[in-house]
Amino acid sequence: MRGEEFLEKMELADPKYLAEAEEVRHKTPWGKWGALAACLGLLAIVGAALPKVLPHDEPLPGTTVADYSTAPSQTTGSAPVQTAPAGPTAPDWEPVYNAGSELLTQDLAYREGTFFEPLTEEALEALLPQTREEWMTFTGTAGFTPEGEAFLAGLHVQARDGSELTVTMSTGHIPRCCILDADPVESLCNGVSVTLGRYQAGKVLLLEGEAKVGETYFLFTADALTEAAQADFEALVACFTTYEPDLTQIQPQMIPVDRKLTWEEARAEEDLGAYLPEGIPAGFAAEEVRRYQSLEYDFLRCLFTRGMAELRWEVRYFQPEDAKRLTSVSQRENYDLSLYPIPRAETVPEALWEIVNDPIFDIGELTREAVWARTYQVQDAGDVEGWRINSFCVRLGEILVKVSGKGVDPDWVYEQLAALKSA
């Protein structure tokens, strides 16, 4: 599961931010969340159909399934906020799991400009209950409104057998992971009503719990691996139903800034503007120019268009993880598209896919032939004629320039990049 999947499927962030996630998706903390990814259906964009799961062919021993003939109506109750005693305590409740029939892909409410940040150690401590056990070592991510107010926090922890457990807390209702049979039975944990669910399809086994403490909504999920994971999942629920977290204590480290610029303003940007082309291709116009800055992303992006033709030019800072896509022009297997006929998903070796899809050349090595090696032609009566330029990057010290397009002259692109050597 990748970061942009989370943003798109939950529809929590402005859609215009999804493209940014494409380049830095491996850094997004949501990527750790197997169970949460499963229940919110976050796995479409990057090609996975199901969450990361661990082998488990049979139902967990000891799982209780509700008797629906005497089940009450489904309501999620709340209880007065309790003061959490110091130190870990054993769960004192009788959990009843309701059978789930299928996974859901429901969305949370959309709000433009929502953003996410990893939780700092200080923020984690502000959210965690005192009654946690020693094995409960958490990481997490918080969701913020455009004004910087936290409305959601997601915590990730591994059970003692390596199973993935998550706790999601929010100021609004959180969609459950799977459909439960009619009138599920509720369990009472620390005076809080908890609706537990269990869904298994093949090797995918999902445990979930839905509760409300005070005004805070909770969703607990687990990708269960062994019988021990169920016990740890129940201990987790017991910990978080002893108190109500205060999301107002969580402050963003940086509220993102998203500026729409003119072409002239972009060229004048002090740090990144000098790495834009000197001019615009003949007949093209600057359709969109943006500078986006957040805790993790910082880039200047331009889209030039002429009818259906387009040129995309992006400038950002080189990151350590980019190093695996660096290639010399002598290593043609890393970038020459003529070696890999369409469909490339069938012709590019899996080990080379990432670098062939978006190689990085050092500006000192870039040649005209290398640029042309990134081009190809297709017969498409409904699209613009001319060369397609598959994306590639050029590194200039700490700066990375990424280029792609269609209907634009590859020689013009090379000349603009070559001119950056003196930038």
N, C-alpha and C positions, 0 to 999 in steps of 0.2 A: 504494500500500500504506500502510495506516494503522497506528498504534501498537497499537490494540486487537486488530487482526488478528494481529499477531505474538504477542501474549500468549496469545490464545485458541488459535491453531492449534498453537503449540509446547507449549501447556499447561505453561508454566514458572511462571506466576504464579497466585496464588489467584484463582479466578473472580470473587470479589467485587470485585477491583480493576479488572475490565474496564470497569465502568460509568464509573469515573473517567476512563479513557482517552478516552471518547467526547467529553468536553468539551475535552480538550487534545491530541487526537490529532495535530494538526499540529506539535506540539513534539517528538514522539518521534523520537529519532535513527534508529531502524530504518527510518523512512520513506525513507531515502536508498538502501536496499539493494535494488536491482533484482534481482540474481541470487540473493541469499540468499532474498529473498521468493519468487522463483519456485520454488526447489528445496524449500522447506519449506511451500509451499501456503498462503501467508498472505493471500490476496487475496479472501476470500469476503465479509467483513462489510461492507465499504464499497462493494461492488458490482462490483469489477473481477474478471475471471476469469483474467487472466494478468498477469505482471509488466510494469513499464514496459520497453518494448523499443524499439530503434532499427531502422530499416529494414535488412533484410539478406535478400535473396531466395535467394541461391545459397550453397552450402557454401563455407567459406573455402579458398582455394587452399593447397596444401601440407599439408593435414591428413592425417595418417597414420591409417588404420584397421587394427586388429589382424587378423592371420591366425589365426583361432580353431582351425584344424586342429592347430596346434602350441602352443596357449596353455597355460600352467600354471594350476593351481587358484588361485582368488582368495583371497589373504591380504594383509593390510596389515602389512608388517614394520616393525621399528624398528631404529634404529642407535644406537651410542653417541653421546652428545651431543658435538658438535664445537665448538671455539672459533672464533667468527666472526672472520675477519681484518678489519682496518680497511679502509674504502673499498669502492666498488662493484666487483663482478667479473662477467664475462660468464658466462651459464649454460653449464655444461660437461656436457651430458647429451643423450640422444636420446629425447625424449618420444614415446610411442606412445598414440594416442587410441583408446579402445574405443567402439564405437557404442552409444548409448543408445536404448531403445525407447519409454520414456514417463516423464513427470515423476511424482515421488512426493509424497505428503503425509504422510510419517511424522512422528511426534511424538518429542520428547525426553522424558526422564523427568520426571514431574510432582512438584513439591514445593510444598506450601502456603507462601505468604508470600514466594516468590521476587520479587525486584525488580531494576530496571535503572536505570543512571545513565550519562550521557555520560562518556567517558574524558577526564580532564584532560590537558593537555600533558605533565605529569610522568609520569602513568600510561602514556601512549602511548610515551614515550621508554623506559620500563622494559620494554615489550613488544616494541619494534621491533628488528630485527636491524641490525647495523652495516653489513652488505653491501647496503644498499638504494641504489637509484639516485636521481638528483636529481628525477626526475618523480614519485617516490613520496611524495606528501603525503597523510597519513592523517587520518581522523577515526574515531571509534569509540564503542562502547557496551559496558559490562560488565554481566554478570548476577551477582547475589549471592544467597546463601542468606539466610534470615531472620536468621541470626547475623552477617551482613556478610562472609562469606567468598566471594571471587570463584571461580566455577566455569566461567565462560564469558566470552570477549571476542570481539567482532566488529569488524573493521577494514574501513574502506571507502576506496577510492582509485580515481581515474580513470586509465585508460590514456591514453597520449598522443593517441589519436584520440577521446577522450571516452567510450569504453566503460566500463561499470561493472565493477569488480573488487572482490572481497571475500575476506577471510581470517577464518575462524572458528576459534578455538582453544578447547579445553575439556578439563577433567579427566576427562570421560566421552566415550563414543563419540558421534559426530555423524552422524545419518542422511544418506546421500548424496542428491543431487538427483534422479537418474533411475536407472531400472533399466538395468543393463548386460547384454549378452548373456552367456551362460554362460562361465565360465572366462576372464575378461578378462586381458589381458597387463599386467604391471606394468612400470613404468619405474624406473630407478635414478637418483636425483638426490642428489648429495653423500652417497652411501652409504645413502640412505633410499629405501625402496620407496614409490612413488607410483602409485596407480591412477587413470588419467586417463579421463575420459568426455566424449562429445560427443553432444549431442542437438539436433535441429533439427526444428521443425514450423512450416511457413510462414516467417514473419519472425522467429520466436523461435529464437535459437541460443545454447545454453548450453554452456560449457566448465566442467569441474569436475575437481578433483584431491583425492584422499583419501590421507592419510598419518598416520603416528604417529612422533613424535620423542621418544625417552625414554618418559615417561608421559603426554605431551600429544598429544591428537588434533587433527588439522587437517582442515578442509574449505576448499578454494579454489574459487571460482566466478567466472564471467565472463559477462556479457551482451555478446557480441562484436559489434562493428560493422564492423570491417575486418580485413584480414589482419594489420595491425600489432598489433591487440589480442591475437592469439594469441601473438605474440612477447613482448609485455609480460606476459601471463598466465604464460608459462613463466619469465620473469625473476622474477616475483613468487614462484612456487613455489621457485625456486632460492634466493632470499633467505631464505625462512623454513624451509628444511630444513638450515640451517647451525648451528642452535642450538636449545635448548629454552627457551621463555619461562617465567618464574616468575610464575604467576598470584597467588601469595600476596603479591606486592608491591603488588597493587592493593587499595586500601582505599576503602570507600564514603565519600562526603562526608556522608551522613546516612542512618541506618537508619530506614525509614518507621515511623511510629507509627499504629496503627489501634485506636481506642478505641470500644467500644460504651457508649453512655450511656443513662441514663434521660431522660425528658422534662425533669425538673427539673434534672438535671445539664447538659443541653444549654442550657437557658435561662440557666444560671449561667456558661457559657463567657465569659470576660472580653472577648474580641475580637469573636466572631461571634454569641454567644448573643442579643444585643439585637436581632438582625434576624430572629429567628424570630417566628411569629405569637404574639399574646398568649395565645391559647388553642387548643384543638383543636375542629374542627367537631363539632356535636352528633351523638352516636352513633358517632363515630370513636375509634380508639385508636392510640397510637403503637406501630407494629409494629416499626420499626427506626430507631434514631437512632445516627449514627456521626460521629466526628471523625477525619479522615484527614489526616496531615501527612507529606510527603516533600520531597525536594529540589525537585520541580517542582509538586506538588499540595498544596493546603491548603484543605479545605472542611469544612463541617458540613452533613450531609444527614439529612433526616427523611422517613420514609414513614408516613403515617397511613392506616388502612384501616377499612372497615365492610363486611364481606362482600366483594363484588367491587368495591366502590367504593374509590377511593384518592385521596390527595393527596400529591404530592411537593413538598417545599420544600427548596431548597438555598441555602446562603450560602457565598460564596467571595470572593476578592479580584479586582477588575477587572484584566484584563491588556491590554496595548497592542493585541493582536490582536483583542480584543473590539470595538474601536472601529468596525470595518467593519459591525457589526450594529446600531449605534445608529440610531434613527429618531425623527423627530418624529411626533406623533399626526396632524399634518396630511398626512403622507405615507402615505395609507391603502393604497397599492399595496404597501407594505413589510410590512403585517401583517394586513390585513382579510381573513379567510378567506372571507367571503361573495363575494369577487371571484374565488375560485378553487375551483370545484366539485371534489368527489372524482371520480376519482383526481387528486390534485394534481400528481403527477409529470407529468401530461399538460397541466395547465392553468397551472401556475406557470412563468413565464419562467425560463430557465436562469440568467440574470444576477441574478435576485432570489431564487433558491431558498434560499440560505443565510440571508438575512435574514428571509424569509417563514417559514421553518421555525423560527426562534428569534430574534425581534426583541428589542431592548433599548430600553426607554423610560427617560428621565430621570424620577426620582420627582416632580419639580416639574411635569411635563407629564401624568403619568398621569391618565386619566379613567375613569369607570365604563364609558363607551362603548367605550373602547379594550380594556378587559378583556373585555367581551362580544363584541368583534370577533374575539377569539381562541377563541371557543366554536363548537361545532357539535353536531349530533345525528345518530346513526345508528340504524338499525333492526337490532338484533341480539338475537334471543330468548335467546341464551346468555350475555348480558352484562348488566351493571347498566343500569337506565334512568336518564335524566337527561342533563345536558349534559356534553360532553367539553371540557376546557380544553387546547388545544394549548399547548405550552411557550412561555413568554416570560419575559423578564428585566426587572428594574427596577434601575437604577443609583442608588446613594446614595453619591456621592463615590467612594471607593476600594473600596466594597463592591458586590457584585452578588448579587441575590436572584433565583433561578429558580423558577418555579412551573409545575406541570402537574397534571392530574388528571381524574377522571371520577366522576360521581355526587356532585359537591360543588357547592354554590351559588356561582356566579360573583360575586354581590353580596358574599358573605362574604369571598371572596378579595380583592376590591377594598378592602373596608373594612379588612382586616388590613394590606394594603400601604399604604393611605393613612395608617394610624396610624404607620407607620415614618418619616414625614416628621420627626417629633420625636425619633427614636431617636438 
